[in-house]
């Protein structure tokens, strides 16, 4: 699955309703820059896999 800027992803954990937006990529570390609640952080690409402990793509309407 391709990770693209502007996509919205949801945390795959039934305890949380946590959504993040992809805002860029870090060339040095290979991580994905994500924004959540107005804060930009980085996440490993491996987390964008749709499995528990990761993120699942939210379909665009």
N, C-alpha and C positions, 0 to 999 in steps of 0.2 A: 504494500500500500504506500502511496506517495504522500509525503507530508508537504503541504504548500502554505505559503503565507496567506493569512486571512481565514484559514479553516478554524472551526470551533470543535474542540474535543471535550469529552465528558469522562470524568474519573470512573473507572470500572470498580466500584465498591458500593454496595447497597447502603452503607451507612452514611454516605455523603452525596450531595447533589452539587458537585464541584465541576465547573466548566472553565476551560482555558482557551485563549485565542492565540494562534501562532502568529508572532510578529516578526520573526527573522531567524537567522541561523548564525551560530558562532563558528567561524572558520577555524579558529585555533583549537577548540576543544571538540568540534563536531556535534555540539549539543544544539537543541532547539530552544530558541528564545520564546517564552510564553508570557502572556499577560493574564492576570487574574486579580480582580478587585483593585484595579489600577496600579498593580505592582508587576514589574517585569522580572522574571527569573529564568533559569535555564533548566532543561530536563534532558535526560539521555534519550536518544532516538529509539532505543530498545523499548521504552515505555509506551510508545505509540503502536501497540500491537493488538488492542482490543481484548486483552486478557486481564484478569484480576491483578491489581497492583499497577496497572497501566492506564492508558487512555483509549477511548473508543470514539471514532469520528461521528459527529452529529450531522445527520443528513441536512443538506441545504433545502430550504422550502422554496 
